[in-house]
Amino acid sequence: MDTADQLIPDTLLSGLLVWKGGIIVLWLAFFFCAERLWPAAPQPALMAWERQGKWRLGRNFGLWLMNSGLSVGLVLPLTIACAALSMEFFAWRPVWWAGGWGLVFDLLALDFLIYWWHRINHEWRFLWRFHEIHHLDAWLDSTSALRFHFGEVALSALARGGVILLIGFPVDSVLVFEILILTAAIFHHSNLRLPGGLERWLSLLIITPSIHWVHHHAWRPDTDSNYGTMFSFWDRIFSTSSPSKRAMDLEIGVENEAEKGLLRLVLRPFLPRRTDGE
């Protein structure tokens, strides 16, 4: 058995894919149905179940299908390999950094790092080219959590792999975090109506739909705020919380840009733009 086989057994990889995929599909199905039964904001006429709404769902699921293949071929194998290599060659973690409390610390550390990765994706023009595809969605619902350019997914996997390799996060912590991040993203992109009191209490700890909808406001100061993915306190700590409140008529998207077709979304990060001085 070679090193690769030792680090990523086929049975482990297939089992993780099944469990992760099953959890996410069920969670997505629940919110997809619930947000249509109890919407927080009424969908624009063209976004209901008419032609434009169907095209939008087709774009989001099309990007998700591309990324699903990338996840199987690159993201999960790279994540497991970096975690295993780190434990084998850079095992500096102290004894106390293990068990249940170790997992809690890992989740906090990984969410802290993803806050900064998300922020850098907005502040560095090269990364924004890819992340912009996510923000070009002109409406938000649970499917928006699936809408990422494959370039961003690949770059995120490489960045995460490097961090895992250097810091030494174990495989189980990383996979628990991956599941939590995906479920959190589906939740806070959703259009599900929550009781006001419940959402206010939840927002003290986690990112809720009202917080993240402001992040998708098509006004750049709001777009460049509320970077948290799972926990909401990072934005308060680093002063990146937006003072804006979610409103039913909030325009979603990218300032001065319109939604694109699927092919144009795929090609857009690689095309020259005047704003880049090209």
NUDOVO-85247 format. One record per residue: residue in three letters; y, x, z of N, C-alpha, C, CB in turn; residue number from 0. Coordinates in steps of 0.02 Angstrom, whole numbers. Glycine has a CB too. Layout:
# residues N
   resn       nv       nu       nw      cav      cau      caw       cv       cu       cw      cbv      cbu      cbw   resi
    ala        Y        X        Z        Y        X        Z        Y        X        Z        Y        X        Z    NUM
...
***
This chain:
# residues 278
   resn       nv       nu       nw      cav      cau      caw       cv       cu       cw      cbv      cbu      cbw   resi
    met      -60       43        0        0        0        0       62       44        0        1      -48       62      0
    asp      110       33      -47      170       75      -49      223       48       -1      197       78     -120      1
    thr      279       85        1      332       68       49      361       -2       37      387      119       46      2
    ala      371      -19      -27      399      -84      -42      354     -140      -18      411      -91     -118      3
    asp      288     -132      -26      242     -183       -3      243     -190       73      171     -167      -27      4
    gln      254     -133      107      257     -136      179      320     -172      203      255      -66      208      5
    leu      375     -161      167      439     -190      189      443     -264      171      496     -153      158      6
    ile      415     -285      115      422     -354       92      354     -381       72      472     -358       33      7
    pro      312     -399      119      247     -429      102      257     -493       62      206     -442      166      8
    asp      215     -504       12      221     -564      -30      214     -628       11      169     -563      -84      9
    thr      169     -628       60      159     -689      100      220     -704      142       97     -681      145     10
    leu      253     -652      169      314     -662      209      369     -689      165      336     -597      243     11
    leu      379     -658      107      433     -679       62      424     -751       39      435     -632        2     12
    ser      363     -769       18      351     -837       -6      359     -888       50      282     -842      -37     13
    gly      335     -870      110      341     -916      166      414     -928      186      304     -889      225     14
    leu      454     -875      186      524     -881      203      561     -923      152      556     -813      208     15
    leu      545     -913       88      577     -953       36      562    -1027       43      553     -929      -33     16
    val      499    -1043       60      479    -1113       68      516    -1145      126      403    -1119       79     17
    trp      517    -1111      184      550    -1139      243      625    -1145      233      535    -1095      304     18
    lys      655    -1093      208      728    -1094      197      747    -1147      146      752    -1024      174     19
    gly      710    -1148       91      724    -1197       39      714    -1268       63      680    -1185      -21     20
    gly      661    -1281      101      647    -1348      126      701    -1373      173      580    -1350      161     21
    ile      723    -1330      218      775    -1349      265      840    -1365      229      787    -1293      317     22
    ile      859    -1323      182      923    -1333      147      921    -1395      103      939    -1272      104     23
    val      865    -1407       69      861    -1466       25      865    -1530       66      795    -1465      -15     24
    leu      831    -1533      122      834    -1593      165      904    -1603      194      782    -1587      222     25
    trp      935    -1549      216     1002    -1553      244     1053    -1576      191     1024    -1484      273     26
    leu     1046    -1548      131     1091    -1567       76     1080    -1641       58     1079    -1523       15     27
    ala     1018    -1662       54     1003    -1732       36     1034    -1780       86      927    -1743       31     28
    phe     1029    -1762      150     1057    -1805      202     1133    -1813      193     1042    -1777      272     29
    phe     1169    -1757      185     1241    -1761      180     1263    -1791      113     1272    -1691      188     30
    phe     1226    -1778       60     1242    -1806       -5     1241    -1883       -2     1192    -1781      -59     31
    cys     1192    -1910       33     1187    -1983       40     1238    -2009       91     1116    -2004       61     32
    ala     1243    -1975      148     1285    -1999      203     1359    -2001      183     1276    -1956      264     33
    glu     1382    -1949      146     1453    -1947      129     1471    -2000       76     1471    -1878      103     34
    arg     1422    -2027       42     1435    -2082       -5     1432    -2149       29     1385    -2079      -62     35
    leu     1398    -2153       85     1397    -2215      124     1457    -2218      171     1332    -2219      164     36
    trp     1477    -2161      199     1533    -2159      247     1581    -2103      228     1507    -2149      319     37
    pro     1618    -2112      173     1663    -2058      150     1725    -2052      195     1684    -2070       78     38
    ala     1747    -1991      205     1808    -1979      243     1869    -1994      200     1811    -1907      269     39
    ala     1865    -1974      136     1920    -1986       89     1890    -2021       28     1955    -1919       69     40
    pro     1925    -2073        3     1899    -2107      -56     1899    -2062     -117     1940    -2170      -71     41
    gln     1845    -2063     -154     1841    -2021     -214     1887    -2047     -267     1770    -2017     -240     42
    pro     1923    -2002     -303     1963    -2025     -360     1920    -2063     -410     1997    -1965     -395     43
    ala     1951    -2108     -446     1913    -2152     -492     1867    -2113     -538     1960    -2194     -533     44
    leu     1892    -2057     -566     1852    -2019     -613     1797    -1980     -579     1896    -1972     -652     45
    met     1799    -1976     -513     1750    -1936     -477     1693    -1979     -449     1783    -1898     -421     46
    ala     1697    -2044     -456     1647    -2088     -425     1579    -2074     -457     1666    -2163     -434     47
    trp     1552    -2121     -495     1489    -2107     -531     1500    -2119     -606     1431    -2152     -505     48
    glu     1561    -2104     -627     1578    -2109     -697     1566    -2042     -731     1651    -2132     -706     49
    arg     1588    -2036     -792     1571    -1977     -832     1594    -1912     -800     1601    -1983     -901     50
    gln     1657    -1910     -777     1683    -1848     -750     1647    -1828     -686     1758    -1854     -736     51
    gly     1629    -1878     -646     1592    -1863     -585     1525    -1833     -599     1584    -1925     -543     52
    lys     1491    -1858     -650     1426    -1831     -668     1432    -1760     -695     1392    -1876     -721     53
    trp     1484    -1748     -736     1494    -1680     -761     1507    -1631     -704     1552    -1678     -811     54
    arg     1545    -1654     -654     1560    -1611     -597     1496    -1593     -560     1609    -1646     -549     55
    leu     1454    -1642     -546     1391    -1628     -512     1347    -1582     -555     1354    -1693     -497     56
    gly     1349    -1591     -621     1311    -1548     -665     1334    -1476     -661     1316    -1572     -737     57
    arg     1400    -1465     -657     1427    -1397     -650     1404    -1365     -585     1504    -1397     -654     58
    asn     1411    -1403     -531     1393    -1376     -465     1319    -1360     -460     1413    -1424     -410     59
    phe     1277    -1405     -483     1205    -1393     -480     1183    -1339     -530     1166    -1457     -492     60
    gly     1220    -1334     -586     1204    -1282     -634     1216    -1213     -605     1246    -1291     -697     61
    leu     1272    -1204     -571     1286    -1140     -538     1235    -1126     -483     1357    -1139     -509     62
    trp     1215    -1178     -448     1166    -1170     -395     1098    -1148     -422     1158    -1236     -356     63
    leu     1078    -1175     -479     1015    -1155     -510     1016    -1081     -529      999    -1198     -572     64
    met     1072    -1058     -556     1077     -987     -573     1070     -944     -510     1145     -972     -607     65
    asn     1102     -965     -456     1100     -927     -395     1033     -931     -359     1155     -950     -348     66
    ser      996     -985     -371      930     -991     -341      884     -937     -369      900    -1061     -354     67
    gly      888     -926     -434      848     -872     -465      869     -804     -439      855     -875     -540     68
    leu      935     -795     -431      961     -731     -404      939     -721     -332     1037     -729     -409     69
    ser      935     -775     -294      913     -771     -224      842     -746     -219      920     -839     -190     70
    val      799     -773     -262      729     -753     -261      720     -681     -285      687     -800     -305     71
    gly      758     -663     -338      748     -597     -368      787     -541     -336      767     -601     -439     72
    leu      842     -556     -301      884     -503     -274      902     -513     -201      947     -497     -315     73
    val      933     -570     -185      965     -579     -119      915     -573      -61      999     -646     -116     74
    leu      862     -613      -63      815     -612       -7      775     -546       -4      767     -670      -12     75
    pro      748     -521      -60      714     -456      -57      759     -400      -32      686     -438     -125     76
    leu      822     -398      -55      868     -346      -34      883     -352       41      933     -349      -74     77
    thr      893     -413       64      908     -424      135      850     -401      179      923     -498      148     78
    ile      790     -421      161      731     -402      201      720     -326      199      668     -438      175     79
    ala      729     -297      140      719     -225      133      769     -185      174      724     -204       59     80
    cys      833     -206      173      884     -170      211      872     -178      286      954     -196      193     81
    ala      853     -238      308      839     -248      379      779     -206      401      826     -322      394     82
    ala      726     -205      361      667     -167      379      681      -92      379      609     -183      331     83
    leu      717      -68      328      734        3      325      778       24      384      770       18      259     84
    ser      824      -20      402      868       -5      458      828        2      522      921      -60      465     85
    met      781      -43      533      740      -39      594      696       24      594      697     -102      599     86
    glu      677       46      534      632      103      530      669      170      536      594      101      464     87
    phe      728      175      506      762      239      502      826      243      544      777      255      431     88
    phe      854      186      562      917      186      600      910      143      663      975      161      557     89
    ala      854      148      696      839      105      754      875      130      816      763      102      766     90
    trp      941      120      818      981      143      874      997       88      924     1046      174      849     91
    arg      977       26      908      994      -30      952      964      -21     1021      969      -96      921     92
    pro     1003      -30     1074      977      -23     1143      928      -79     1160     1035      -22     1193     93
    val      891      -69     1214      839     -117     1234      869     -186     1249      802      -91     1295     94
    trp      929     -185     1281      959     -250     1301      980     -292     1240     1019     -238     1346     95
    trp      989     -258     1183     1010     -294     1123      947     -321     1087     1051     -247     1075     96
    ala      912     -366     1120      851     -394     1092      839     -462     1124      789     -346     1106     97
    gly      788     -497     1100      772     -562     1128      824     -614     1111      763     -557     1202     98
    gly      827     -666     1154      873     -722     1142      946     -702     1141      863     -774     1193     99
    trp      967     -660     1190     1036     -639     1192     1052     -593     1134     1051     -604     1258    100
    gly     1004     -554     1112     1014     -512     1054     1027     -553      992      954     -467     1044    101
    leu      990     -609      985      999     -654      928     1069     -684      930      946     -709      928    102
    val     1091     -707      989     1158     -735      995     1211     -685      974     1171     -759     1067    103
    phe     1204     -623      998     1252     -570      981     1250     -557      906     1237     -506     1020    104
    asp     1191     -555      877     1185     -544      804     1220     -598      765     1111     -541      784    105
    leu     1211     -661      786     1243     -716      750     1319     -712      754     1219     -784      778    106
    leu     1345     -694      813     1417     -686      820     1442     -628      777     1435     -673      894    107
    ala     1406     -573      777     1427     -514      739     1425     -529      664     1383     -454      755    108
    leu     1372     -562      641     1366     -577      570     1420     -627      548     1296     -605      554    109
    asp     1436     -675      590     1488     -723      572     1557     -690      573     1488     -783      621    110
    phe     1568     -643      618     1629     -604      619     1637     -565      553     1630     -555      679    111
    leu     1582     -535      531     1585     -496      469     1595     -541      408     1521     -456      461    112
    ile     1565     -600      408     1573     -644      350     1643     -674      348     1520     -700      350    113
    tyr     1675     -681      406     1745     -701      407     1787     -651      368     1771     -707      480    114
    trp     1776     -586      382     1815     -535      348     1797     -529      275     1805     -468      382    115
    trp     1734     -538      258     1714     -537      187     1747     -594      149     1637     -542      180    116
    his     1748     -653      179     1781     -710      147     1856     -695      138     1770     -774      189    117
    arg     1886     -669      189     1958     -653      185     1972     -601      131     1983     -627      253    118
    ile     1931     -550      127     1940     -499       75     1932     -528        5     1891     -441       86    119
    asn     1888     -578       -1     1878     -611      -66     1941     -646      -90     1820     -661      -61    120
    his     1984     -664      -43     2048     -695      -61     2102     -642      -72     2070     -744       -7    121
    glu     2099     -588      -37     2153     -539      -38     2144     -485      -91     2158     -506       29    122
    trp     2084     -471     -112     2071     -421     -164     2062     -457     -231     2008     -378     -146    123
    arg     2106     -442     -277     2108     -479     -341     2041     -476     -378     2163     -451     -384    124
    phe     2007     -420     -377     1943     -414     -412     1892     -464     -384     1916     -342     -407    125
    leu     1887     -468     -318     1840     -514     -287     1861     -587     -296     1832     -499     -213    126
    trp     1928     -598     -297     1952     -667     -306     1932     -694     -375     2029     -669     -298    127
    arg     1927     -651     -425     1905     -674     -491     1839     -712     -487     1897     -613     -539    128
    phe     1794     -690     -444     1729     -723     -436     1733     -781     -387     1676     -673     -413    129
    his     1769     -770     -332     1772     -822     -280     1813     -882     -304     1802     -794     -216    130
    glu     1859     -872     -350     1900     -926     -376     1857     -982     -406     1948     -899     -429    131
    ile     1799     -965     -433     1755    -1015     -464     1736    -1068     -413     1691     -982     -493    132
    his     1726    -1047     -351     1711    -1094     -297     1771    -1140     -285     1692    -1057     -232    133
    his     1830    -1113     -287     1890    -1152     -270     1914    -1196     -328     1946    -1105     -250    134
    leu     1891    -1184     -388     1914    -1225     -444     1885    -1296     -443     1894    -1191     -509    135
    asp     1837    -1309     -400     1812    -1377     -392     1870    -1423     -373     1755    -1379     -338    136
    ala     1879    -1476     -412     1937    -1520     -401     1924    -1574     -349     1955    -1553     -466    137
    trp     1865    -1574     -320     1849    -1621     -267     1798    -1588     -221     1821    -1689     -296    138
    leu     1794    -1609     -160     1748    -1579     -113     1696    -1629      -90     1785    -1551      -53    139
    asp     1634    -1608      -93     1579    -1644      -59     1525    -1592      -45     1551    -1703     -104    140
    ser     1468    -1614      -22     1416    -1567       -1     1394    -1520      -57     1356    -1605       24    141
    thr     1399    -1542     -120     1377    -1500     -176     1425    -1441     -187     1372    -1541     -240    142
    ser     1486    -1445     -161     1534    -1389     -168     1508    -1328     -132     1603    -1409     -140    143
    ala     1466    -1337      -81     1437    -1281      -44     1389    -1241      -87     1402    -1306       19    144
    leu     1366    -1269     -143     1318    -1236     -187     1353    -1199     -244     1270    -1286     -216    145
    arg     1418    -1211     -251     1455    -1190     -310     1485    -1120     -301     1509    -1241     -327    146
    phe     1448    -1069     -320     1473    -1001     -318     1452     -965     -382     1446     -964     -255    147
    his     1494     -921     -405     1477     -881     -464     1423     -831     -445     1540     -845     -492    148
    phe     1376     -819     -492     1322     -772     -476     1348     -702     -462     1272     -770     -535    149
    gly     1406     -685     -490     1436     -620     -476     1455     -614     -402     1497     -608     -520    150
    glu     1483     -667     -375     1501     -666     -304     1438     -662     -260     1542     -728     -285    151
    val     1387     -698     -280     1324     -697     -242     1294     -627     -241     1273     -748     -271    152
    ala     1294     -594     -299     1267     -526     -303     1309     -476     -263     1263     -503     -376    153
    leu     1375     -480     -269     1419     -435     -231     1412     -447     -156     1492     -445     -253    154
    ser     1406     -510     -136     1397     -527      -65     1331     -498      -39     1399     -603      -54    155
    ala     1279     -503      -80     1214     -477      -59     1216     -402      -49     1160     -495     -111    156
    leu     1250     -367      -94     1256     -294      -88     1297     -274      -26     1289     -264     -151    157
    ala     1352     -310      -15     1394     -296       44     1355     -310      108     1459     -337       41    158
    arg     1321     -367      110     1282     -386      169     1225     -337      181     1255     -457      162    159
    gly     1193     -315      127     1139     -267      133     1162     -202      163     1107     -255       66    160
    gly     1222     -179      142     1249     -118      170     1264     -123      244     1311      -98      133    161
    val     1292     -180      264     1308     -191      334     1244     -194      376     1349     -255      343    162
    ile     1194     -230      350     1130     -236      385     1098     -167      394     1083     -283      347    163
    leu     1102     -127      341     1071      -60      343     1105      -16      395     1075      -27      274    164
    leu     1172      -19      399     1209       25      444     1206        2      517     1281       29      422    165
    ile     1209      -63      528     1213      -89      597     1143     -101      626     1253     -153      599    166
    gly     1095     -119      584     1027     -128      608     1010     -197      630     1015      -82      662    167
    phe     1032     -247      593     1013     -316      609      940     -328      590     1059     -367      573    168
    pro      899     -355      635      829     -369      618      823     -427      569      789     -383      681    169
    val      766     -430      535      754     -480      484      761     -551      512      685     -472      453    170
    asp      733     -564      571      735     -632      597      806     -655      611      693     -637      661    171
    ser      849     -610      637      919     -629      649      955     -645      584      955     -572      685    172
    val      943     -604      533      976     -615      469      954     -681      438      961     -557      421    173
    leu      890     -697      441      866     -758      410      888     -820      448      789     -756      406    174
    val      890     -816      514      917     -872      554      991     -883      535      910     -859      630    175
    phe     1027     -828      529     1098     -833      510     1106     -863      440     1131     -764      513    176
    glu     1064     -842      393     1068     -868      325     1059     -944      324     1015     -836      280    177
    ile     1011     -969      362      999    -1041      365     1058    -1077      398      934    -1056      404    178
    leu     1085    -1048      452     1141    -1079      487     1204    -1079      443     1156    -1042      552    179
    ile     1215    -1026      406     1274    -1022      362     1270    -1075      307     1281     -952      332    180
    leu     1211    -1082      278     1204    -1132      224     1212    -1203      250     1136    -1124      190    181
    thr     1182    -1217      308     1189    -1285      336     1262    -1297      357     1142    -1294      397    182
    ala     1295    -1245      384     1366    -1253      403     1409    -1265      342     1390    -1190      441    183
    ala     1395    -1229      288     1435    -1238      226     1427    -1308      197     1414    -1186      174    184
    ile     1367    -1333      197     1356    -1402      172     1394    -1451      216     1280    -1419      171    185
    phe     1392    -1441      281     1427    -1485      328     1502    -1484      317     1411    -1466      400    186
    his     1533    -1424      317     1606    -1423      315     1635    -1434      246     1631    -1358      343    187
    his     1594    -1432      193     1618    -1452      127     1609    -1527      116     1582    -1414       73    188
    ser     1573    -1560      159     1555    -1630      147     1614    -1676      155     1499    -1651      195    189
    asn     1607    -1735      127     1657    -1788      132     1635    -1841      181     1671    -1819       63    190
    leu     1595    -1821      230     1569    -1868      279     1623    -1884      331     1506    -1840      314    191
    arg     1632    -1948      344     1681    -1969      394     1651    -1961      464     1702    -2042      382    192
    leu     1685    -1924      505     1664    -1913      574     1713    -1948      621     1660    -1837      590    193
    pro     1690    -1971      679     1736    -1997      729     1789    -1945      746     1698    -2020      793    194
    gly     1852    -1966      750     1906    -1919      761     1897    -1876      823     1971    -1955      765    195
    gly     1878    -1907      878     1868    -1870      940     1813    -1818      934     1853    -1917      997    196
    leu     1758    -1837      902     1702    -1791      894     1723    -1732      851     1643    -1826      862    197
    glu     1759    -1744      797     1778    -1688      754     1827    -1642      789     1809    -1714      689    198
    arg     1872    -1669      829     1919    -1627      866     1882    -1581      914     1970    -1669      903    199
    trp     1832    -1607      949     1794    -1566      995     1753    -1514      958     1748    -1610     1038    200
    leu     1721    -1534      904     1681    -1487      865     1724    -1431      837     1645    -1523      808    201
    ser     1785    -1448      816     1829    -1398      784     1850    -1343      831     1891    -1433      756    202
    leu     1842    -1353      896     1858    -1299      944     1809    -1242      938     1858    -1326     1015    203
    leu     1749    -1256      913     1697    -1205      908     1676    -1190      837     1637    -1226      948    204
    ile     1667    -1242      796     1641    -1231      729     1690    -1258      676     1573    -1265      721    205
    ile     1679    -1236      614     1719    -1260      558     1696    -1330      540     1712    -1211      497    206
    thr     1743    -1377      538     1728    -1447      522     1758    -1463      453     1757    -1495      576    207
    pro     1740    -1520      424     1768    -1538      358     1844    -1539      357     1742    -1604      337    208
    ser     1877    -1564      409     1950    -1568      408     1981    -1498      406     1975    -1607      469    209
    ile     1950    -1450      438     1975    -1381      436     1965    -1351      367     1940    -1337      489    210
    his     1906    -1359      340     1890    -1324      277     1922    -1358      217     1815    -1321      267    211
    trp     1935    -1423      221     1969    -1455      166     2039    -1426      156     1974    -1531      177    212
    val     2072    -1408      211     2138    -1376      205     2132    -1309      168     2170    -1366      275    213
    his     2078    -1273      181     2066    -1210      146     2059    -1220       71     2002    -1176      173    214
    his     2037    -1278       50     2030    -1293      -21     2091    -1329      -50     1968    -1335      -33    215
    his     2143    -1336      -11     2205    -1365      -36     2233    -1322      -92     2257    -1373       22    216
    ala     2254    -1354     -147     2280    -1318     -205     2353    -1296     -194     2275    -1362     -268    217
    trp     2364    -1264     -138     2428    -1234     -121     2412    -1168      -89     2472    -1280      -72    218
    arg     2434    -1113     -120     2407    -1047     -102     2412    -1029      -28     2442     -996     -142    219
    pro     2466    -1044        7     2467    -1028       79     2410    -1060      118     2533    -1049      109    220
    asp     2390    -1121       99     2333    -1153      132     2267    -1124      108     2334    -1229      120    221
    thr     2264    -1110       43     2203    -1079       16     2188    -1013       51     2209    -1067      -61    222
    asp     2241     -976       66     2233     -911       99     2238     -919      175     2286     -861       74    223
    ser     2199     -964      202     2196     -976      274     2129    -1007      290     2256    -1022      298    224
    asn     2116    -1018      355     2054    -1051      376     1992    -1019      344     2056    -1126      359    225
    tyr     1983     -955      355     1930     -917      323     1862     -924      358     1949     -844      320    226
    gly     1860     -952      417     1798     -956      454     1743     -992      416     1810     -991      520    227
    thr     1682     -971      427     1624    -1002      394     1582    -1043      443     1581     -949      360    228
    met     1568    -1014      500     1529    -1051      550     1571    -1065      612     1466    -1011      570    229
    phe     1598    -1012      643     1639    -1022      703     1713    -1024      685     1625     -965      754    230
    ser     1750    -1068      720     1820    -1079      703     1868    -1032      741     1839    -1150      718    231
    phe     1844     -998      792     1890     -960      833     1913     -895      801     1858     -944      899    232
    trp     1879     -870      749     1902     -809      716     1972     -819      687     1853     -786      662    233
    asp     1984     -876      656     2050     -889      627     2104     -892      681     2049     -954      587    234
    arg     2087     -919      738     2137     -921      793     2150     -851      819     2113     -967      850    235
    ile     2097     -811      825     2104     -743      850     2146     -700      804     2035     -711      861    236
    phe     2135     -706      738     2169     -663      689     2227     -698      654     2119     -639      637    237
    ser     2249     -754      682     2310     -789      659     2307     -808      586     2371     -745      670    238
    thr     2249     -834      565     2243     -857      495     2229     -933      493     2187     -819      459    239
    ser     2242     -968      547     2234    -1041      547     2294    -1072      512     2226    -1069      619    240
    ser     2282    -1122      471     2337    -1157      438     2364    -1212      484     2314    -1187      370    241
    pro     2430    -1220      487     2458    -1275      526     2451    -1342      491     2531    -1261      541    242
    ser     2432    -1341      427     2425    -1403      388     2367    -1445      414     2415    -1388      314    243
    lys     2375    -1510      407     2323    -1556      426     2293    -1589      365     2350    -1609      475    244
    arg     2230    -1607      369     2198    -1641      313     2229    -1709      301     2122    -1648      324    245
    ala     2244    -1724      238     2272    -1788      219     2229    -1816      162     2346    -1782      197    246
    met     2229    -1882      157     2186    -1914      107     2207    -1897       36     2186    -1989      117    247
    asp     2272    -1882       26     2296    -1866      -41     2302    -1791      -53     2363    -1898      -52    248
    leu     2268    -1751      -12     2270    -1678      -19     2242    -1658      -87     2231    -1644       38    249
    glu     2280    -1621     -126     2257    -1598     -191     2209    -1539     -182     2316    -1578     -237    250
    ile     2149    -1546     -209     2098    -1494     -203     2095    -1452     -266     2028    -1527     -189    251
    gly     2085    -1387     -258     2078    -1344     -316     2116    -1279     -308     2101    -1379     -379    252
    val     2137    -1249     -364     2175    -1187     -365     2243    -1202     -393     2139    -1132     -407    253
    glu     2294    -1176     -361     2363    -1190     -381     2375    -1169     -454     2412    -1153     -335    254
    asn     2403    -1215     -493     2420    -1203     -563     2359    -1190     -608     2468    -1144     -568    255
    glu     2300    -1210     -585     2240    -1202     -626     2201    -1268     -626     2195    -1144     -600    256
    ala     2168    -1282     -683     2128    -1342     -689     2054    -1324     -687     2145    -1380     -754    257
    glu     2013    -1373     -674     1941    -1364     -675     1918    -1342     -745     1905    -1429     -653    258
    lys     1862    -1306     -748     1836    -1281     -812     1765    -1308     -823     1836    -1204     -814    259
    gly     1742    -1304     -885     1673    -1320     -900     1626    -1266     -874     1663    -1329     -975    260
    leu     1562    -1281     -873     1513    -1235     -843     1514    -1167     -877     1443    -1264     -847    261
    leu     1513    -1165     -943     1513    -1101     -978     1576    -1061     -964     1506    -1113    -1053    262
    arg     1634    -1095     -963     1697    -1060     -948     1698    -1035     -877     1756    -1107     -961    263
    leu     1667    -1071     -831     1663    -1047     -762     1622     -983     -757     1633    -1102     -717    264
    val     1567     -982     -794     1524     -923     -793     1560     -862     -823     1459     -936     -832    265
    leu     1598     -872     -876     1631     -817     -911     1698     -797     -881     1641     -835     -983    266
    arg     1730     -842     -845     1799     -833     -823     1811     -767     -785     1818     -890     -778    267
    pro     1769     -745     -739     1784     -682     -703     1787     -620     -747     1733     -671     -650    268
    phe     1757     -624     -806     1753     -566     -850     1806     -566     -904     1684     -563     -882    269
    leu     1847     -618     -907     1899     -624     -959     1965     -596     -934     1907     -697     -981    270
    pro     2004     -564     -979     2070     -538     -959     2118     -594     -943     2099     -492    -1014    271
    arg     2165     -580     -898     2215     -629     -879     2283     -595     -875     2198     -662     -811    272
    arg     2334     -634     -891     2403     -606     -889     2423     -586     -819     2453     -658     -917    273
    thr     2400     -625     -770     2419     -610     -701     2390     -544     -677     2396     -666     -656    274
    asp     2339     -519     -711     2309     -455     -692     2342     -397     -729     2235     -455     -706    275
    gly     2392     -413     -771     2426     -361     -808     2383     -332     -863     2448     -306     -762    276
    glu     2337     -373     -889     2291     -349     -940     2314     -374    -1008     2219     -372     -926    277
***
